Amino acid sequence: MENIIFIGIVLLPMLGAVGSWLMGRRSKKGRDVLVQVITFLELALTLYACITCCDGVFHITACGINLKMDGFRCIYTTITAFMWFMTSMLSPQYFAHYHKRNRYYLFYLITLGATQGVFMSTDLLTTFLFFEVMSLASFPWVAQDETPEALKAANTYLAVAVIGGLVSLMGMFLLNRLTGTLVIDKLYDACKSVTSRGMLYTAGGCILFGFGAKAGMFPLHIWLPKAHPVAPAPASALLSGVLTKAGVYGIIVLCCHIFRYDHTWGWVMLCFGVVTMVWGAVLGVFSINLKRTLACSSMSQIGFIITGLAMCCLLGEHNALAARGVVLHMMNHSLIKLVLFMTAGAIYMHTHTLDLNKLRGYGRKKPVLNFAFLMGALGIGGIPLWNGYISKTLLHESIVEFYAETGLFAVKLAEILFLFAGGLTVAYMTKLYVAIFVEKNTECQEKYDGIKNGLKPSSAFALIGSAVILPILGSTPWRTMDHIAEMGQSLIMGGHAHEVHYFSFVNLKGALISIAIGAAVYFLVIRTFLMKKEDGVKVYVNRLPAWFDLEDMVYRPLLTKILPNSVGTVIRLFGENRLLTPLCRLWMRAASYVTGIFGENKVLAPVCRFAVSASGICARAAADSLDAVTLLLRKTVFKDLAPNGKRQHRALDNEETLRAERKAAVHEGIADATDRITTGFSFALLVACFGVCIILAVVLYSYFAK
């Protein structure tokens, strides 16, 4: 029975995806209802599994897939199913005027099944298999609008996902070689016996690269601010609230199983966590795009979580507060971003803009939107009596505890930056709320005053039902959140926690400091430096220069210029056999010389003739292999470009002109090879992702079949 339930949680939405696609070809309304029914059944099945099958393990021996339900997995599979159900309630109204909705729902449900598989996995190969399916299936979400901005963001998302996945896979193979296992519960004991710590850190670094990229950790965060503004709002809620947590799940395995209580790893993660936390908040303060601000906020909150995981390593067996803070902040961030992105989607449905200057005043006299957004803003800001305050308090107290233990200035600096990042969160959420729901805009008011909320009952239910959870959890932490934390800390290997007086002055002090910092930043920076007057009206401006973008400054030049130019040069050189042909000729002459010596021997002569023939075939194959590979790539993955026109050739008057023409031809050949590579880059990544899934399935089979 347990086996059926476990596999049902993963397969129900995947099979439902096919059913919804077939239904959508006949009835759009029927498809929308079917998707809602499937997500509701998924939520019900997950809750049933959590109640009846906790601590059960499911194996598919032929494929090596291992699934399990325990405290943490119960929490996150339930949150995942809940978020998919709520976004399915909003989606019919949001996508009412969209094209290619069938495609969206198909991948929407496939991603649900794959994400559940990630959180239920008990070994890293199973995690990786579902992780890659999840990344590939969520790619069409980002590209849904098919605008130039959406396609560029989708390419970035895919590049980060595929490259990160390949690097992670290398790390897993190396880890398996060092430890002999990839089962999560066995990794700690296996890693303790590894003598080559350098190789273990290398494996951990490779795995961190892939999971950190999906989580949005600096400096691999580049897809987050690009993908969220262009993706549909329901997809943005899931990308931010759930898919980033799939990346965090992998980081938890690293910090709490492979490198448990490892101070070196803990300090490295603390650096990554603090930079991610602060830099995401800074980007959020400067942004004037509603969904981009929320995306930068997601990056910052992931930094809070990574900081908590660093404390889990550094505090050793006394890491209970950090472990509980990590579990609760993961959950809180998911629920908060569900509310905020769905509210942003409800706003975008009628305004078709995300620019704060054009949205100013839209939310006035719209109580449902106002309530939902305010609950999310107070939650993410860490305001007392809302859920975000509880988890941030636990994370802050873990830093204070480590500082009391060590007295190191670096730890005190981390605490200061923690409170500062919390203050920036308050500042940019205040900016969003004031701009949309408080400030007046005559043009906006005249245009949208007739729309009270503009929400259908199902959409209003999704918003209000998700929003009311946040203050309930925040105002009853001892009855709700403490029990959830107790369940979830099993995966993080947290110790026994003492009772926390959340609303004592000692704990309130941290929140009050952050609120004070937020007020100062809002009035002294946002209302002055980040606003200017245009035609007598103050408008929001983004003071960050356009070129100040890590992707455009570093990653795109590397992937689209430096790397392709290098490969193009190699293809040009080897394509004409300038290096291989002389070697092949030398081998042929040597083989002929040997044949001449033994040619009169009746026994050796046939063997020599066969060797010469075989070597000739191999030599010719080696000489032409790169040409063949290049031609194959050009005809399949790297499609040939359509000709832009005939090239003009002028007469060669002298030797100097001839040399110039030859030099230009070489450069033109390199540029042509480069163009062919960059033109098909996205398609190549898709093929690579499919290939990784197929290869991994074979590896899983061969690994576990024995």
N, C-alpha and C positions, 0 to 999 in steps of 0.2 A: 504493500500500500504506500509506504514512504517513497519507494522508487517511482511510482506512478505520479505522486504529488510533485516530487522534485523535478522530474523531467517535464511535467505539465507546466510548471512555472516558466520554464524556458521555451518550450515548444508551443504553448497555447498562443502567445502573441505572434510567433513566426508563422504558424499555420493560419492564424487569423489574418495575417497580412495578405496572404494569397486570396483568402475569401473576400476581404474588403476590396481588393483590386478587381476581382471578378464582379462583385456587387456594384462597384462604382461604374462599370461599363453599362449597367442596366438602370441603376437608380442612384442618383447622388445623395438624396435624402436617406435612402436605405443604407447606403454605405456609412454615412455619418452616424446613424443609430447603431449600426453593427460595430463600429469602432468603439463607441461608448460602452456597448455591452461587453465587448472583449476586455477593455481596460477595467471595467467593474468586476468581471469574473476573475481577472488577474489579481485584483486587490483582495477579493474574497478568498481565492485559493492561497494567496500568500499569507493572509491572516490565519487561515486554517492550518497551514504548514507550521507557522510559528507556534501555534497553540499545541498541536498534536505531535509534531515531528522534530521538536528541538533536540539538537545533538545527534540527529540522524545523519548518516553518510550514504551517498549514492555513487555507485561506480558503474561506468560502461567499460568493461574490461577490454573490448575489442578496439576501442578508440582512446582509452586512457583518460576519459573525462571523469573527474571527481567533484561532486557537489556535496555541500554540507549546510546544515542549519544550526547556528548557535546564537548567542545573544546579539553580537554585532551584526551578523548576517540577517537575523530577524528584523532588526531595526532598519537596516538599509534596503532590504528587499521590500519592506512595507512602505518606506518613504518613496522608493522608486515607483511602486505601483500606484500609490496615492497621487504623486505628481503627474503621472501619465493620465490617470483618470480625470483629474481636475483640468488639465490642459485639453483633454478631449471634449470637455464640456464647453470650453471657450472656442475651440477651433472652428466649428461650423459657422459661427457668425464672423469670426476673423477672416476665414478663407472664402467668404461668400462670393467675392468678385475675383478670386484668384484663378489662374489657369494651372493645369497639371496637378490638381489636388490628389488625383489617384496615385501619382508618383510619391507625393509627400506622405500620404497615409501608409503606403506600402513600406517605405523605409522607416516611418515612424514606429510601426509595430515590430519590424525586424530589430530595430535598435533596442526596443524594450526587452525583448527576449535575450539579446546578447548582453545587455547591461545587467540583467538579473543573473546571467551566467557568470559574469565577472565577480559580483559580490558573493555568490554562493560557492565559488571555486575554492578548492583546498590545496591545490598545488599550482606552481607558477606557470606551467605549460598550459593547464586548463585556463588559467587567468588570461594568458597571452592570446590563446585561440579566440576566446570571446571578446577580448579587448580589440583585436584586429577587426573582427566582424562588426563590432560596435563603431569603430572609427570609420570603416568603409561605408556602413549603412547611414551614418549621420552626415556624410559628405554632401548628399543632395539637399539636406536641410539648408546648408549655408548657400548653396547655389540656386535655391528655389526661384528667386526673382529673375535670374539670368541676366541681370544688368552687368555692365562692365565692373562695377564695384563689387557686386556679389560674386562674380566669377573669379576676380582677383583674390578676394578673401577666401573663397573656396579652395583655390590653388594653394594658398598659404596654409590653410587648415590641413589639406591633404598632404602637403610636403612635410609639415611638422609631424603628422600622425605616422606616415610611412617611414620616414627617416628615423624617427624616434623608435618605432616598432622594430626596425631592423637592428638598431644599436642595442635595444633591450634584449632581443633574441640572442645576439652574440654574448651578452652578459650572462644570460641564463645558461647557455651551453658551457661557458667557462665556470659558472657556479656549480653546475652539475658535475663537471670534471673534478672540481676541488673537493666537493662534499659527497658526491654519490647520490644525492637526493634533491628534489625540488618540492617536496611536500612541506607545506608551510609550518606545520606543527613540529617537524623534525629538524628544521633548519638551524635553530639555535644550538642544539647539542652538536650537530654536524659541523657548524662553523667554528665552534670552540676548539675543535681538534685540528683545524687548518693551521699549518705552520707558516705558510707563505701569505702573510697578511697583505703584502703589496698586491698579489694577484687577487686576493679577496676584495680589496678596495677597488681594484680595476673592474672586477665583475659587478660590484655594487654601483660604481659610477656609471657603467653602461646601462644597467637596469634603471637607475635614477633618471638617466637622460630621457628614456621613453615615457616613463610614468610622470616625471616632472613636466614634460612638454604638455601632456594631456591635462595635468592639473593647472597649468598656467603659471608655473614657477619661473621667476627671473633666472636667466635671460631667455628662456624658451616660451615666454608668454605672448609672443608676437601675434598669434592667431586670435587671442581673446578680444582685444579692442577692435579688430577688423571684422571678425565673424558675427558678433552679436548685433551691431547696428544693421547689418544687411539681412540677417536671418529672420524669418517670421517670429513674432513674439512668443508663441507657444514653444517653438524650437529653442529660442534663446533661454527661456526658463529652464528647459531640460539640459541644455548645454552647460549653463552656469550652475544649476542646482544639483545635477546628478552626474553628468559625464565628467566634470572636473573631479568629482569625488571618486570616480573609478581610478583616476590617476593617483589620488591621495591614498586609495586602498593599497596600491603597489608601494607607495612610499612608507606606509605603515608596516608592511612586511619587511622592508629594508631596515627601518629604524627599530622595530620592536621584536624582530626575530633574527635577522641576519647579523645586525650590529647592536643587539640589545646591550645596554649599559656601556657602550663603547664611547669614550669621551672624545676621541679624535673625530669620529663620525658625527657625534653630537655637536661639536663646535662648527664643523662644516655646514651642517644643516641649520644651525642657528644663524650663520651668516646669510645663507640663502633665504631663510624665513624672514629675517629683519629687512633685507633689501627688497624682497617681494612685497612685504607688508607696507613699507613706506613708499616705494616707488609707485605701486598701484594707487595709493591714496593721493599722491601728488598729481598723477595723471587725471584722476577723478576730479580734483579741484579745478584743473585747467579746462577740462572738457565742457563744451556747450551743446553736446548732443545727448539726448536723454538716455538712449540705450548704450551709447559708448561709455557714459559715466557709470552706469550700472555694471558694465563689463569690467571697467577698471576697478570698481568696487569689489567685484568677484576676485580679481587678481590679488587685491589687498587682503581680503578675508582668507584666501588660501595661504597667504603669508602668515597670518595669525595661527592657522592650523599647523603649518610647518614649524613655526616657532615652538608650539606646544609639543610636537614630536621631538624636536631637539631637546627640550627639557626632559622628556621621557628617557632619552639616552643619558643625559648629564646627571639626573637625580638618582639614577640607579634604582634600587629597590624601593626608594621613597618617592616614587613618581606618581602616586595615586591622583593628586590634584591635576597634574598635567594630563594624565590619561583620560580622566573624566572630562576635562576641558576640551580635549581633542574630539571626543565622541560627541559631546553636546554642541560644540561649535560647528562641526560638520552637519549635524542634523538641523541646527538653527539656521545656518546659512542656506541650506537647501530650501527650507520652508519659507524663509524671508524672500529669497530671490524668486520663488514661485509667485508670491504675491506681487512683488515689484514689477517683474517682467510682464505678468498678465495685465496689470494696470497700465503699463506702458503700451501694451498691445491694444487695449481698449481705447486709449487716447489716439493711437496711430490710426485705428480703423476709420475715424471721422476726420482727422486733420491731415493725414498722409504726409506728415512731417515729424521730425524728431528734434528740430532746431529749437532751443529754449526760447529764443527771441520771437519765434512765430507761435510758440505754445503759451506764451505768457497770458495768464488769466483764463485759460481754457477750462480749468477745473473748478472755477467759481460756480456755486449753485449746483454742484454735482456731488451729492452726499455719498453715494456708494463709492465712487472713485476716490473721493477725499478720504473716506474712512480707510479704505484698503491701502492706499499709498501711505497714509500717516502711520498705520500699524507697522508696515514694512520699514519705513524710515526710522521709527522709534526703536524697532527691533535691531536693525543693523547698526544703529548709532550707539547701542549699549546703554540705553536709558533704563534706569531702575524700573522694575515691574514689567519689563518686556524680556522676552527669552534671550536676546543677544547679551543682555547684561550678565546673566548667570554664567554663561560659558566664558565670556571675556574675564569675569572676575576670577574664575578658576585658573585660567591661563596666566593672568597677571600674578596671582598668588603663588603659582609655581615658580615664576621668575624671582619673586621676592624671596621665596624659600631658598632658592639656589644661591642668591646673593648673600643671604644670611649665613649660608654654609661656607661660602668661599671668600666673600668680601672683595671679589675682583671688580675692577672698574669696568671691564668689558660687559659684565653682566648688568651693572647699574646702567650703562649706556643702552643696553638692550631694553631695559625697563622704561627708560625715558623715551626711546623711540617707539615702544609699544603704546605708551600713553599719547604720544604725539600723533601716531597713525590713527588712533581712536579719535583724537580731536579733529583730524582732517576728514574722517568719515562723517562726523557730526556736521562739519562745515559744508561738504558738498551735498549731503542729503538735505540740509537746510536750504541750500541754493535751489535744488530741484523743487522742493515743496513750495517755497515762497514764489518762485517763478511761475509755477503752473496753477497753484491754488490760492494765492494771496494777491499777487500783483495784478493790476488792472491793465487791460489792453483793449482800447475802444474797438479796433478793427476785429479782434478775436471775439469780443463779447457780442458784437452785432451779428457775427457770422454763426456763432455756436450757442448763443443763449437759449435758442429754442430746443436744444438737445439737453434734456435733464441729465441722463446718464448714458443714453444711447445703447443700453444693454438689454439683451433678451433675458428671460428668467434663468436659463441654464448658465449664461455667462455671469449674471449677477450672483448666482449660487456659487460658482467657482471662485469668484473674488471674495465674497463675504465669508464663505465656508473656510477658505484658506487663511484669511486675515484674522479671524477671531481666535485661532489656535495660538497665535503669538503672545497676546497678553495673558491668556489662560496659563500657558506654560511658564511665563515669566513671573506671575504672581503666586504660583503654587509650586515652587521648586522642590520642597521637601516631599510633596506627595506625587509629583510627576517626574521632574527632571533627574532627581537623585536616583530613582528606580531605573530610569532609562540608562543613566550613566553606569550604574551597577551592572546592568545587562551587557552593555557595549564594551566595557573595558577588558573583557576576556581576550579579545584579539590583540589588544594593545599591551596586555600583560601588566596592567596596573596593579599596584599593591592595595592594601587596605587603607581607606581614606577616613580621616577624622571628620566629624560633623563641621560643616561650614556655616557660619552665621552671615548669610548673604547680605542682609540689610543692616549690619552693624556699621558704625562710622568708619572703622578701619577699612572695610571693603567698599563702602560707598565713596570713600575718598578718591580712589582711582578713577571711578566714573565721573566724579565731579571735576577732577583735574582735566580729563579729556573734554568734558562739556565746556569748561572755561577756555581751553585751547581752541575748540571748535568755534565758539562765539568770537574770539579774537581774530581768527583767520577769516571768518565770514565778513565781519565788519571792516577789518583793516586791510584785507587783501582782496576778497571777492568783490565787495561793494565799491572798491576804489581802483586798485590796480587792474582788476579783471573786468572792468566796465568802462565804457566811454560814451560820450554824447554824440549822437547822430541826429541832425535835424531837431535839436532841442530835447531828444529823448535818450535816456541812458540805456545802452544795450550791452549784453554780455559778449565778451571777446575771449578768444583763446590766444594767449600770448606766447605759447610754445611755437617756435619757428617750424615751418612746414617740413624742413629737412631733418628735424630732430626726431627721427624714427629709426629704431634699431633695425627693423626689417629692411628699410630702404638704404640705410647707411652701411649695413654689414651683410645681412643674409642674402638679399637679392643680388647685389654685386657678386658675391661669392658663388651663388648657384647659377646665375644667368650670364655672367661675364667671365670671371676668372676660371671657374671649373670647365664650362663649355669651351672656352678658348684653348685651354690646355688639352682637353680631349680632342678638339678639332685639329690642333697641331699634330697630335699623335696619329690621328686617323689619316691626315694628309701625308705624313712621313711613311707610315707603314703601308698605306693604301697603294703606294707606287713601288713597294717591295725594295726600298733603298737599303734596308738593313738586312732583311731576311734572305734576299736573293743571292748575294755573295756567299753567305754561309751555306746555303743549299748547294751551290755550284761546287764549293770546296768539298762538301760531303760526297757528292756524286763522283768527283775525280778520285777521291780516296777509295771509294768503293770499287771503281773501275780498276785501280792499281792492284787492289787485293785480288780481284777476279783474274787479272792477268797472271798473277803468281800461281794461283791454284787452278788455272783454267785447264791444264793438261791432266789433272788428277780426276779420274773417273768418279771417285766417291764425293770429292769436295766440290767439283764443278757445278752439279745441279744445285747444291746448297748455296753456292756463291751467286749463281744466276738468280735464284729465288730472293736472296738477300738484297741483290742489286735492284731487282724489280720492286720489292717491297719498300726499300729505302727511297727509290725514285718516287713512288706514290706518296710516301710520307713527306718527302721533301717538297713535292709540288703542293701537297695539301697545306704544309706549314707555310710555304711561300704565299699561297693564295687565301689562307685562312682569314686573315684580317679583312681582305677585300670581301670575302663571303659574309663575314659577320656584319661588316658595314652595310653591304647591300641588303642583308636580311633586316637589319634595323631600319634602314631607309624605307623598305617596302612594307614594314609592319608597324612598329612603334613610332619611329620618327618619320612621319609621312612627308613625301616630297612636297615642297612648296610649289604653288602654281607660278609659272613664269611671269615676271612682271614686265617683260619686254625684251626684245632682242638686244644683246650687247653690241655696242658699236666698236669696231676695230679700225684703227687708223694705220696707215702705211708706216713701215719701219724704215726710217731714213738712215739711221746709223747704228753703230754698235752700242752707244750709250742708251739710245732709245730702246734697243732690244733688251738690254739688261733691266731697264726700268719696267718694261712690259712683263718680263719674267718675274720680277719681284712683285709686281702688282698681281700677277696671276696666282702666285703663292698665297699672298694675303687674301685674295678673293676666294681661293679654295678653302682656306681656314675659316673665313667668315661664313662661307656656304655651309660647311660642316657644323659650325656653331649654330647657325640659324635652324638647321634641321633638328638639332638636339633640343633647343629651347622651345621650338614650336610644338613639339609633341611631349613636353615635359609632364603635363598633367595626365595625359593618357598613359605615359610610361609609369607614373606613380600608381595609377589605378591597376595596371597590369601587375606591378610589383606587389601591391597589396593582395590581389588575388593569388599571386604566386606564393606569397608568404603563408597564406591560409592553407593552401594545398600542401606545401612542404611540411608545415607544422602538423597537419593531419597525418601525413606519412610518418613523421618522426614520432608522434604520439603512439601510433600503432606499433612501430618497431620497438619503441622503448618499453611499452607495457605488455605487448603480446607474449614476450618471453616470461 
